Amino acid sequence: MEKRVKSLLLVLNFICAALSFAAPITAIHFEGLKKTKDFILQRDIKSFIQKEADEKTIHELETLLQKEEIFSEIELVQTESEAGVEITAKVKEKITFIPFPIFSVSEGSAMGGAFVLDTNAFGLKHSFVVGGYFSALEYRAIFMYGKPPRGHAPGLSVYGSIGKKNQIYVNTDEYECIDYKMFSGNIGLVLTEIFTDYFLASLSTNFGFKDFDARKKGNISSNRYVDLEPSLKFHVSDWNGVFMSTKSFEYKHESVIYTDCYIWHIFSPRILVQQPLLTDDLRFVFNANGVHSKFIPYSAYVGNSQLGVNILPTKFGTRSGVGLSAGFEYATFKTKVGLFSLYGVYQCVKVEDFDTEYKFNQGVGFGTTLYLKQIAIPAMNFGIYYNATKSTVYSRFSIGMSL
C-alpha cells in the first residue's frame, strides 16, 4: 500500500511539473520599426532566446524594451509552434530626432535656449545633441555624440562645451558671498561598460580651461586642467504599465589636476528608490545625494541639483553636504500628449555654508510633471517648494532639459 502511494505521488509530481513547464522562446520578431535597425534590438534581447516563455520572462522582456525609451507603444504577441514559442513585438517608435526649445524660470531668473537632439541616431540607438542656452548671467554652447555598449565593446561618448558665465554664490541666508566672471571650455569622452543586467561602470575624462576675472576674494585662479571621474552603478528596473520603477546606488569620484599641480577630489554617492504602492498609479520616490570635498575652488561648488533638493536658493553653492527627498507621485491622467502626474515631497539638507559651519534646512514641495509619450525628450515640470527653516518659498518651472 505504501509503495502504491509513493508511486502515485511521483506520477502527480511529474504531471504538475509538466503542466507548469513553459515552452522555450525560439525567436523574437519586431513589427512597426521605421528607424531602428532590427539587428541592434536583436543583440539586446538575445539572452531571452531559449528562456521559458512564462509570465516572468515576458514581463522582463517588456521592461527591457521600455528601458530603451524609443517606443511609445509595445505589444507582445506569442505564437506557439512545435519547437517552442515565437514572440512578435508590435511597437510604435517615438519621434527621436527633434529640434526643440528649452526654457526654465527659478526665483525670477529665466534661462532659454535651443537644441537639436536625436536619441536614436541612424537607427543605431546612438545619441546626438548640439545647441546652446543663455541667460542674463551665462551663455554656453554644447555638443555630444555617444553610442551605447554593445557585446564586448564598451559604450563611448564624446562631448564638449564653451561659454561665459557670471557666477554669483549666496549662502543659506541668501547673502551674496562670491561674484566672479569665468570664460571656460572643455572636451572629453566617457567609456561605459555593462558587466551584468544590474551593474555598470564608467570612466569620464576631459581636458579644459577656466579663465577668471574674480571680483571678490577666493581660491580662484585661471588654469588648464584634466578631469577624471570613475563611477559605479548598481540598479534594478521594472515596468508596471504606468511608471518605470527603479532601485539604484551610484558612486562617483571626481579628481581634477591643474597644470600648476593643484589637485582636488569630490566624492558623490547617490541612492534612488522608485517603488509602486497599493496601485500602479501611485509610487513612493526616495532620493539621497551626498557630496564631500575639501580645498576645492569655488568654480567646483555644487548646488540644489547635485544635492537632489529644491529648498535652497538657486545661487547657493557648497563643497560638502547631504540632501534627502522623500514623497509620493500619482499618475493623474493620460492623454495623447503623455502622462500627467502630481507629486508631493519632504526634503531636508545639511550643507557646509560659506562660514564653514554645517547648516540644516528642511521643507516640503508639490508640483506636476508631464512625461511625453510620442517624443523622446525630457518633460515639463512645475513645482513650489517651502523652506520651513527659513520661511521661504521657491518656485521652479522648466520645459526640456535641466541644466
Helices and strands as residue ranges (DSSP letters): H 2-20, E 25-31, H 38-45, G 46-48, H 55-67, E 71-80, E 85-93, E 97-106, E 109-121, E 126-135, E 138-147, E 155-170, E 176-194, E 199-214, E 223-239, E 244-258, E 263-276, E 282-293, G 298-300, H 304-307, E 321-334, E 338-352, E 358-372, E 380-387, E 392-399
